C-alpha cells in the first residue's frame, strides 16, 4: 500500500514543534522484497515481504540524534519523534555540527521497472526451473537465489528538502556443483529483463565441467585473468578510503597520496551515479545532490568525497556522498565505474602463455590498511591457462596482494560491465589481466 510521504512529514514536523524543536529530518522507505531460493535441483523456499521504515533525526543547539520505527500510525510517528528529541537532548554538542541541508535541485534518474516490480513467484519459478534443468542435464547440482525488489525512498527536512527516489532490482545467483568441482555466475540489474537466468546457469555449468579433477599448482606469482566479479570484490575494498573524513582521521591509504600516481597509467576510476549501468539515488543521506567525481585519472588520485561537514571544514563544496547523520564514517563514493579497455576475456586468455583464470574471490580480509594489502581465496572456477587456452581446473589458491601493486601491473582490460559479487556492492568494472599476482598457498579443494 503506498505511503503518503508528505503526510508523514507533516506529522513529524508538528510533533517536533509541539516539543519546541524546529529542525527535524525524515527518511521514509517503503519496499517489497521477494526471493526464490533453490538447492539440490529443486526450489525449496519462496518468501515475500512488504515493509515501511521511518527514521527521524532531530537537531537542537549542535546536538543531533536519530530514532526509527516500522509503524506509521499517528501514535507511533509521534512516539518516534519524541524518542529522537529525547536522545538528541542527551547527546554532547558537536561544535562542527551544521544546520540541516537547504533545498536543492536533483538531476532525475529512472531506475524503476514496472515489470520487475510486478514479477510473480510463478515468473521466478519458471526461470529457476529452466536454469536447474540446464545444470541437471549436465549431471550437476544447482543452488542459488532469484530475487526481485522494489523500493521508494523519500528524504525530507523542516528546511524544505524533499528528495525522492524509486528503484527496482533483480538478482540471480547460481552455483553448479559436480563432485569436487563447482562453477558460479551472478547478475543484477534495475530492469529484470537484463538478467538472464538460463544464460547464467549455462555459464556456471560450463565452469563446473571445466574444473573437474582440478590440478594442484605450487603457490607463487602468476599472471592472472580476473573476471569482473573478482575485480569487483577485491578492488571494491578500497573505496571507503576515498573520503575526506577518513583522510582527516588518518585511516585512509590516501593520506599523503592525493595528486600522486599510485596505480598504472591505464587505470581511471569515476564515481558517477548517472552512469547508465549504475543504481542508487542521485542524492546523499542529507539530501545533497551527488556530483560526478574522477577518483583516479590515469593512475593519479584526483577527487575524494566530501559530506557537508567535511566540506565546510575544508572550505570546499560537498560532493553529495554523505551518509545519514549521525555516523562515524562521514562519506564514501558509492557509484564506482572503472574504465575498461577493448580486450575480451577470451582474448586475454588467447594472449597468455601461462597464467590463472579466476572467476571470483571470497573471504577477503585486510592485512595492511595503509598499503592496502588483502588476503582471500579463489572460488567456484579457477583454471590453468597454457599456450593461450584454458587446459584444466586447478585447486583454489589463497592470495596476499596489495591493491596499489596490483593496479600498477594491469596488462589488459575488457569493456566495463555491471558486475555483482558477494564481498562488496555492485560496480561497473572490467575484467583485468594482471602480472605477478601473489598466491601464497594452495587450498585442499
Phi and psi in degrees as a GROMACS rama.xvg file:
@    title "Ramachandran Plot"
@    xaxis  label "Phi"
@    yaxis  label "Psi"
@TYPE xy
-60.6751  145.178  UNK-2
-106.264  132.868  UNK-3
-81.9118  96.802  UNK-4
-62.8445  -39.5129  UNK-5
-64.0358  -38.9847  UNK-6
-66.3803  -40.025  UNK-7
-63.3506  -43.6132  UNK-8
-61.3433  -41.3731  UNK-9
-59.785  -41.4306  UNK-10
-66.5597  -38.6426  UNK-11
-63.6674  -47.6976  UNK-12
-62.9965  -43.1906  UNK-13
-63.4967  -41.9663  UNK-14
-65.0157  -37.0012  UNK-15
-68.2725  -43.6882  UNK-16
-62.2188  -35.262  UNK-17
-63.0504  -23.3027  UNK-18
-96.1837  5.58664  UNK-19
78.721  23.08  UNK-20
-114.487  127.488  UNK-21
-95.4048  -30.2371  UNK-22
-102.481  113.618  UNK-23
-139.177  151.707  UNK-24
-128.09  138.721  UNK-25
-122.385  129.695  UNK-26
-118.038  120.149  UNK-27
-119.988  121.575  UNK-28
-125.073  130.844  UNK-29
-123.345  137.643  UNK-30
-148.704  154.834  UNK-31
-123.767  132.253  UNK-32
-128.99  127.479  UNK-33
-132.772  136.609  UNK-34
-141.809  135.392  UNK-35
-113.873  123.783  UNK-36
-113.818  140.963  UNK-37
-137.32  152.266  UNK-38
-161.043  156.114  UNK-39
51.8445  37.5757  UNK-40
63.4815  31.119  UNK-41
-152.096  145.098  UNK-42
-71.8659  130.569  UNK-43
-125.083  -2.2953  UNK-44
-156.766  137.386  UNK-45
-136.894  121.868  UNK-46
-129.575  152.865  UNK-47
-145.561  142.844  UNK-48
-142.315  133.499  UNK-49
-111.174  130.827  UNK-50
-145.815  154.313  UNK-51
-132.657  145.708  UNK-52
-139.943  127.169  UNK-53
-115.53  126.642  UNK-54
-122.94  129.657  UNK-55
-123.078  130.251  UNK-56
-117.406  132.863  UNK-57
-109.888  152.934  UNK-58
-132.922  125.815  UNK-59
-138.473  110.563  UNK-60
49.0283  52.1326  UNK-61
82.6488  -1.82444  UNK-62
-101.853  147.342  UNK-63
-150.362  146.822  UNK-64
-157.604  166.535  UNK-65
-134.503  146.411  UNK-66
-136.712  154.945  UNK-67
-137.101  157.537  UNK-68
-153.059  158.348  UNK-69
-111.5  17.8933  UNK-70
-116.394  133.321  UNK-71
-117.288  18.7275  UNK-72
-75.1285  159.008  UNK-73
-54.9387  -40.6435  UNK-74
-65.2311  -40.241  UNK-75
-68.7916  -38.4108  UNK-76
-63.5854  -45.9852  UNK-77
-62.2926  -38.5807  UNK-78
-65.9828  -40.3568  UNK-79
-71.7741  -31.7942  UNK-80
-65.0356  -45.0138  UNK-81
-62.2526  -38.064  UNK-82
-66.5807  -43.886  UNK-83
-60.1519  -41.7857  UNK-84
-67.4711  -41.6859  UNK-85
-63.1191  -43.0833  UNK-86
-64.2002  -39.6376  UNK-87
-61.5652  -43.0766  UNK-88
-67.9724  -18.7594  UNK-89
-89.2534  -13.443  UNK-90
-83.197  160.186  UNK-91
-77.4332  143.652  UNK-92
-68.3088  147.608  UNK-93
-112.332  115.086  UNK-94
-66.5505  -16.677  UNK-95
-95.3185  -0.0401409  UNK-96
-63.0812  141.087  UNK-97
-108.667  153.825  UNK-98
-57.4296  159.523  UNK-99
-62.0063  157.424  UNK-100
-63.1111  152.308  UNK-101
-88.5006  159.732  UNK-102
-58.7922  150.25  UNK-103
-145.424  165.568  UNK-104
-96.5716  142.659  UNK-105
-119.031  135.628  UNK-106
-75.6209  127.136  UNK-107
-72.1708  146.388  UNK-108
-132.421  141.602  UNK-109
-112.025  109.571  UNK-110
-135.061  31.757  UNK-111
-117.614  120.342  UNK-112
-109.487  117.32  UNK-113
-61.8175  -38.4409  UNK-114
-67.1711  -34.0743  UNK-115
-70.4985  -41.0963  UNK-116
-63.6198  -30.0937  UNK-117
-103.207  14.7981  UNK-118
-58.2981  132.599  UNK-119
-97.3098  164.056  UNK-120
-57.0476  -35.0969  UNK-121
-65.1001  -40.1157  UNK-122
-60.041  -47.7395  UNK-123
-65.6365  -40.538  UNK-124
-62.0189  -41.2048  UNK-125
-64.4151  -42.3465  UNK-126
-66.1724  -41.6028  UNK-127
-65.5148  -40.4107  UNK-128
-60.4256  -41.7899  UNK-129
-65.5123  -38.6632  UNK-130
-65.8532  -44.6836  UNK-131
-61.5051  -43.2452  UNK-132
-59.3972  -40.2946  UNK-133
-63.5391  -40.2636  UNK-134
-74.1001  -45.0329  UNK-135
-63.4636  -34.7772  UNK-136
-63.5813  -23.145  UNK-137
-91.0312  8.74716  UNK-138
75.6987  26.0923  UNK-139
-118.34  172.736  UNK-140
-117.805  133.915  UNK-141
-108.239  145.252  UNK-142
-147.362  147.903  UNK-143
165.898  -163.222  UNK-144
-140.995  154.206  UNK-145
-135.48  116.392  UNK-146
-124.736  150.721  UNK-147
-135.358  130.513  UNK-148
-129.656  152.261  UNK-149
-139.051  138.348  UNK-150
-144.749  153.755  UNK-151
-132.692  131.984  UNK-152
-129.747  126.384  UNK-153
-129.886  128.281  UNK-154
-117.675  125.534  UNK-155
-136.028  153.426  UNK-156
-142.387  170.496  UNK-157
-73.3771  -5.32765  UNK-158
-93.1055  -0.542784  UNK-159
110.87  0.982114  UNK-160
-66.3344  132.942  UNK-161
-143.683  97.9345  UNK-162
-117.557  128.167  UNK-163
-132.886  144.277  UNK-164
-149.566  138.986  UNK-165
-125.141  145.279  UNK-166
-153.381  146.358  UNK-167
-116.176  160.431  UNK-168
-152.427  130.902  UNK-169
-115.217  138.252  UNK-170
-134.932  135.98  UNK-171
-133.702  128.725  UNK-172
-134.016  137.058  UNK-173
-143.441  138.805  UNK-174
-118.824  127.1  UNK-175
-103.871  130.573  UNK-176
-124.998  140.186  UNK-177
-147.504  103.296  UNK-178
62.3518  -121.986  UNK-179
-95.3558  11.2647  UNK-180
-117.195  160.373  UNK-181
-152.899  156.339  UNK-182
-136.653  152.569  UNK-183
-139.595  148.001  UNK-184
-152.208  148.526  UNK-185
-151.946  146.957  UNK-186
-149.938  155.102  UNK-187
-145.818  154.389  UNK-188
-164.325  150.749  UNK-189
-64.796  -32.956  UNK-190
-104.249  114.361  UNK-191
-60.2113  -18.4173  UNK-192
-64.1125  -18.2357  UNK-193
-92.2305  4.98095  UNK-194
-110.17  121.917  UNK-195
-114.51  93.6339  UNK-196
-58.1479  -39.572  UNK-197
-64.906  -43.4873  UNK-198
-61.3634  -40.9472  UNK-199
-67.1249  -39.0985  UNK-200
-63.1122  -42.28  UNK-201
-64.5711  -38.4141  UNK-202
-64.9392  -44.9476  UNK-203
-64.006  -41.1835  UNK-204
-63.2372  -42.0239  UNK-205
-61.8355  -41.5701  UNK-206
-65.4805  -39.813  UNK-207
-63.1088  -41.0363  UNK-208
-67.4869  -41.1287  UNK-209
-64.6152  -31.3974  UNK-210
-94.562  11.9099  UNK-211
-62.0726  146.024  UNK-212
48.0536  61.4945  UNK-213
-65.3239  144.253  UNK-214
-82.4527  159.226  UNK-215
-106.744  119.387  UNK-216
-106.928  152.339  UNK-217
-69.675  150.614  UNK-218
-64.2071  160.713  UNK-219
152.794  -170.168  UNK-220
-94.935  128.548  UNK-221
-130.334  154.636  UNK-222
-70.5979  128.145  UNK-223
-120.3  147.12  UNK-224
-111.559  109.5  UNK-225
-95.724  117.363  UNK-226
-67.1477  163.829  UNK-227
-53.6258  -39.4738  UNK-228
-63.1039  -35.8449  UNK-229
-69.6163  -40.8866  UNK-230
-60.4827  -47.9217  UNK-231
-54.4699  -53.884  UNK-232
-71.02  -25.4568  UNK-233
-89.3432  -54.5655  UNK-234
-65.9343  -30.5625  UNK-235
-62.7962  -14.6173  UNK-236
-69.4319  -15.1892  UNK-237
-97.9387  -8.41754  UNK-238
-78.6679  -15.75  UNK-239
-64.9469  -16.0244  UNK-240
-82.4406  -14.0699  UNK-241
-83.4211  56.1659  UNK-242
-135.723  129.328  UNK-243
-61.3017  -37.6914  UNK-244
-67.3486  -42.6383  UNK-245
-62.4621  -39.3965  UNK-246
-66.9012  -43.4727  UNK-247
-63.3358  -35.7767  UNK-248
-78.9937  -6.85829  UNK-249
74.8418  25.2913  UNK-250
-115.493  19.9892  UNK-251
-113.667  141.946  UNK-252
-71.0343  -6.91476  UNK-253
-87.8487  -3.35671  UNK-254
-55.3772  124.49  UNK-255
68.399  16.1637  UNK-256
-122.989  0.259682  UNK-257
-62.8771  132.216  UNK-258
85.1666  -1.66228  UNK-259
-101.32  156.158  UNK-260
-83.8034  112.228  UNK-261
-112.51  -14.291  UNK-262
-124.879  176.9  UNK-263
-67.2153  159.578  UNK-264
-66.4297  -13.457  UNK-265
-93.0287  10.8166  UNK-266
-107.948  114.201  UNK-267
-128.307  131.177  UNK-268
-132.258  129.852  UNK-269
-118.737  157.202  UNK-270
-111.215  114.582  UNK-271
-145.079  98.1478  UNK-272
-65.8874  -16.5292  UNK-273
-94.6561  -0.45858  UNK-274
-58.5725  139.05  UNK-275
-64.1247  -18.9253  UNK-276
-100.926  7.43934  UNK-277
-93.7336  173.222  UNK-278
-136.199  171.497  UNK-279
106.184  160.869  UNK-280
-75.7789  149.452  UNK-281
-84.7872  22.6844  UNK-282
-146.627  162.831  UNK-283
-100.178  -166.742  UNK-284
-71.4094  -3.72622  UNK-285
-115.085  1.24458  UNK-286
89.2749  16.9267  UNK-287
-85.2575  131.346  UNK-288
-59.5196  138.585  UNK-289
-76.5334  139.39  UNK-290
-107.672  149.65  UNK-291
-69.0724  137.976  UNK-292
-124.454  138.613  UNK-293
-96.8511  96.3323  UNK-294
-70.8856  -43.4792  UNK-295
-136.482  130.019  UNK-296
-123.475  112.955  UNK-297
50.0938  43.2658  UNK-298
89.2292  -9.93982  UNK-299
-99.1806  130.908  UNK-300
-72.2741  124.993  UNK-301
-113.767  -74.6296  UNK-302
-99.0581  153.944  UNK-303
-131.316  164.739  UNK-304
-86.5619  143.515  UNK-305
-129.573  124.776  UNK-306
-78.5784  177.355  UNK-307
-62.4528  -43.347  UNK-308
-67.6059  -44.813  UNK-309
-64.0862  -36.821  UNK-310
-66.0445  -41.3288  UNK-311
-63.0502  -39.2635  UNK-312
-66.5089  -34.3736  UNK-313
-90.152  -9.61276  UNK-314
73.1076  32.6206  UNK-315
-127.145  173.907  UNK-316
-82.1972  142.451  UNK-317
-66.559  151.336  UNK-318
-99.4047  -5.54497  UNK-319
82.3859  36.8611  UNK-320
-125.267  19.5269  UNK-321
-78.408  150.131  UNK-322
-86.716  159.75  UNK-323
-56.2957  139.115  UNK-324
-88.5437  153.523  UNK-325
-80.2651  150.088  UNK-326
-151.864  163.465  UNK-327
-93.2482  -11.233  UNK-328
-105.354  -19.3376  UNK-329
85.3205  -79.3913  UNK-330
-162.786  165.981  UNK-331
-168.115  148.588  UNK-332
-65.6526  146.243  UNK-333
-133.181  0.14664  UNK-334
-129.91  68.0558  UNK-335
-77.0234  133.863  UNK-336
-134.787  111.954  UNK-337
-93.9783  124.844  UNK-338
-62.353  137.928  UNK-339
-100.788  -172.995  UNK-340
-125.524  -151.917  UNK-341
-120.237  13.8878  UNK-342
-97.2041  132.975  UNK-343
-82.8945  165.385  UNK-344
-59.4322  -39.99  UNK-345
-61.2483  -39.6469  UNK-346
-68.7342  -36.6747  UNK-347
-62.1476  -44.2645  UNK-348
-60.9336  -47.0865  UNK-349
-62.1759  -26.9135  UNK-350
-99.4528  10.7831  UNK-351
-106.281  121.058  UNK-352
-72.8381  -43.2538  UNK-353
-153.47  126.846  UNK-354
-171.435  -171.215  UNK-355
-124.91  129.6  UNK-356
-97.3196  126.64  UNK-357
-118.227  124.141  UNK-358
-76.7108  -51.2131  UNK-359
-156.976  168.396  UNK-360
-124.106  156.844  UNK-361
-152.202  173.112  UNK-362
52.1719  47.9069  UNK-363
-85.4594  128.05  UNK-364
-134.703  147.001  UNK-365
-81.1779  134.381  UNK-366
-102.524  -43.5513  UNK-367
-136.962  106.007  UNK-368
-67.4176  -29.9585  UNK-369
-82.4334  -34.9814  UNK-370
-89.7463  -5.03831  UNK-371
56.3111  55.1136  UNK-372
-100.621  133.862  UNK-373
-127.547  153.216  UNK-374
-120.534  157.853  UNK-375
175.426  -168.508  UNK-376
-136.475  155.76  UNK-377
-79.7606  163.273  UNK-378
-164.116  147.893  UNK-379
57.6526  44.1667  UNK-380
129  79.227  UNK-381
-122.881  127.014  UNK-382
-133.243  147.989  UNK-383
-87.0637  129.514  UNK-384
-109.025  125.926  UNK-385
-139.528  136.099  UNK-386
58.8949  32.3637  UNK-387
78.1076  17.2172  UNK-388
-137.37  149.098  UNK-389
-77.2606  117.653  UNK-390
-110.871  -16.9329  UNK-391
-169.962  156.251  UNK-392
-77.0765  154.812  UNK-393
-129.307  155.232  UNK-394
-61.9298  148.781  UNK-395
-67.1457  152.678  UNK-396
-111.171  152.404  UNK-397
-95.4904  141.236  UNK-398
-119.406  160.346  UNK-399
-139.2  102.527  UNK-400
-139.948  130.951  UNK-401
-84.0421  136.572  UNK-402
-71.7182  -34.2688  UNK-403
-65.5381  -40.326  UNK-404
-65.6562  -47.7121  UNK-405
-59.1013  -47.086  UNK-406
-78.5496  2.16643  UNK-407
-99.9912  -3.23207  UNK-408
-124.046  28.2722  UNK-409
-81.7169  120.204  UNK-410
-96.1185  -23.4793  UNK-411
-155.331  149.416  UNK-412
-130.99  139.719  UNK-413
-88.9654  170.124  UNK-414
-57.7828  142.909  UNK-415
-74.6789  143.832  UNK-416
-134.257  162.37  UNK-417
-73.1746  119.941  UNK-418
-120.467  146.772  UNK-419
-122.786  138.952  UNK-420
-131.966  -151.073  UNK-421
-125.691  -13.1818  UNK-422
-105.811  -12.7509  UNK-423
-155.507  -178.609  UNK-424
-77.9121  161.781  UNK-425
-60.3521  145.247  UNK-426
-145.861  170.254  UNK-427
-102.009  111.096  UNK-428
-140.963  156.767  UNK-429
-95.553  166.522  UNK-430
-73.3804  156.015  UNK-431
-136.04  139.926  UNK-432
-103.204  124.453  UNK-433
-125.693  134.201  UNK-434
-90.4791  152.055  UNK-435
60.8875  38.3471  UNK-436
-72.2812  135.917  UNK-437
-96.4905  98.3209  UNK-438
-91.0628  125.171  UNK-439
-98.8079  -25.5427  UNK-440
-161.056  163.046  UNK-441
-101.574  139.118  UNK-442
-86.584  177.133  UNK-443
-89.4199  -0.691633  UNK-444
